[in-house]
Amino acid sequence: MKSPPSSSSSSSSSMGVLRKPRLSPYLFTLLTFIVFITILYGEDFICIFGQLEPIPGRAISRPVLGVDLGLVKKREKLAFAIGKREEKCDVFKGRWVRDELSRPLYEESECPYIQPQLTCREHGRPDTEYQKWRWQPHGCDLPSFNATLMLETLRGKRMMFVGDSLNRGQYVSMICLLHRLIPEHAKSMKSYNNDALTVFRAKDYNASIEFYWAPFLLKSNSDNAVVHRVSDRIVRRGSINKHGKHWKGVDILVFNTYLWWMTGLDIKILKGSFEDEEKDIIEVSAEDAYRMAMRSMLRWVRKNMDRKKTRVFFTSMSPTHGKGIEWGGEPGETCYNQTTIIEDSNYWDSNSRKTIMNVIAEEFSKSKFPITFLNITQLSSYRKDAHTSIYKKQWSPLTAEQLANPVSYADCVHWCLPGLQDTWNELLFSKLFYP
């Protein structure tokens, strides 16, 4: 007959059971929740604690025109940034307000660098109302353009605008905003490469602000900066390095390309060389051709720009105002004689293709290099008053018929300076220093 177990052995057995590790169901639930949140919001935590730079495809702003052009969260501090804006502040959404105290930011007669195609007052424009509007974002303010900060930032550096005549206008606006701080003997402007490259130098700062003519970014039969008015436009595929070699070494790069793609027809794409006797040309839609250009540009940027030291901007399409009926005007009315803005916040220029904006959004979201998008399209669409219209140097003498009908030759594409494009540079300034 077995003796009953002793009290000591029973005690030891009980202690052995108590020593086995047991996980509280409450602790297990908590750990599971922490793991789930870490996986789901990991990048957001990194962003909060690490000041991350944009990760393509992760949107932080509300959609623009049905697509999201806010390119995202931050991985590291962007070059030249000295601060940041309120997260809910979209500087591209707002309204125009009259401001006779601070506008214009300079006088047309004070800036000798404005091209005669943009000097509206010199060419007879009687009013100055177009100069007295300031862009006011909803719920926040644009930082004042600080010319001293801009020049000090450019010390020892190059800033370049690349694109068509609209980008040239923004380039000239930037120079007009800065040049008054530079003594006459310490600044110069010269053109190179048959006028394809224009360079403004601030000698005391060892800085340059440059413009490079490349309306398609890729090589084309419209690359002559002076004689480029060809109706049968042809763009060579995969040819961005033809122009890109002149952009290397730039610290701040501002691209634009849009107007020259909008022929109303399919775009002719050259597969081979312009020197080939028999040219291999295909025709594709404007959207497909534009996508090809965006991919080439983004590839070039990724290979040639240093994300830690340089910044790249892309200015969206500039609207036109050639059809007054779109804003409630009379049939046949254009930007000619327009002295007021469009106050309908929902107005959209029909010539500005939303499909092109979609292409930009789709391709930029894949970019491994952060591109800052300057969405000037909507805010500029309200400014039917700001075009050069008939008040500019004409490329050729006007006929008697044209003179009798000013609407027929009014330029509703380009903008008077000072004027709207100064606002574009205020937005550029804001995004450069307060991204």
C-alpha positions, 0 to 999 in steps of 0.5 A: 500500500503506497503511502500518501505523498508528503506535504513537502513533495506536494508543495514542490509540485505546486511551486513547479506549476507556478513557475511556468511562464504564463502570458496574460490575455490582456498583455497578449491583446495589447502586444497584438494591437501594438504590432498591428498599429506599427505595421499600419502606420509605421511610415507615419511614426517615422515621418513624425519623429524623423522629418521625412521627405516625400515618398512617392505615392503616399498622398498627404494633400487632398486631390486636385482635379480628381488626382492627388498631386501632393507627393507625400511624406518626408524622409529627410529635410529637403535642401534649402528648407528653413521651415514648414507650413501648416499641414492643412494649408494648401497655398494653391487654393485661395482667392485674389484680393486687391492690394494697392499697398504692396503691389506691384512688387516692382515697376516695369520701368525699373527692370531692364530685363523684361522682354519687349513681348511682356512690357505691356505699359511700354506698349500702350496698355492704359490701365494698371489694375492687373498689377494690383492683385495678391494671391490669398490662400484659404486659411493661411498666408504666403510668406513675403518674398524675401529677396535677400534670403533668396540671393544668400541662398543662391550664393555659389549656386545655379538656379535654372528655368527649363522650358518654353516662353512661359517659363522664360517669363517666370525666369525674368520675373525672378530676376526682376524680384532680385536685381535691385539688391545687386549693384549695377557693376556686379550683375550681367545677362548674356545669351549662349548657344544661339540664345538657347541659354540665357544667364543672369549673373550676380557676381558678388554672390558667385550665383547665376539664374539661368533660362534654357529653351527646351519647349518639349524638354526632349530634342525637337525641330523647335529647338531654335530659341529664335526661329521655332514657329513650326506647325509640323512639330516633331519630337525625338524619343529618348533624346533628353540628354541633348538638352540635359547636358546643359542642366548638369550642376544646377542646384535649383531646377524649375521645369515646365512643358505643356503649351507646345504639346497642345497642337490639337492633333496627334504628336509626331515622334521620331524614333531615329535621328533628325539626320536620317534620310528616311525618318521613322516617325509614328504619331501618338496622342498628346497624352501618350507623348507627354507621358514619354516626356515626363518619364524621360525627365524623371529618369534624368532627374534621378540620375543627375540630381542629388536629393540631399543638395538640390531641388527640382520644381515643375510648374503646371500648365499655364491657362489661356483666355481666348474664348470669352463665352467660357466665362460668360462673355460674348461670342468672339470675346477674348482677353483683349480689353479685359480689366477684371478677374473671373470671380467664379471659383469653379471656372476652369479653362477648357484648353487646360487638359485635365488628362495631362494633369492626370499624366503628371500625377501618375508619373510623379507618384512613381518618382524616386526623387521628390519633385515639388509641383507648382500647381499654378493652373487654377489660380491663373485661370481666374486672371483673364485680365493679366495677359499681354493681349495687344500690348507687346512688341509684335513679331511682324508688322500688323495688317490693316485688317488686324489693326481694325480688329484687335481681338484677332491678334491679341496674345491671350497666352503670355502674361504682362510683367509685373503681374501674375508670374510674380505670384508664381515665384512667390509660390516657388519661394514658399515651397523652396523654403517652407515645403 
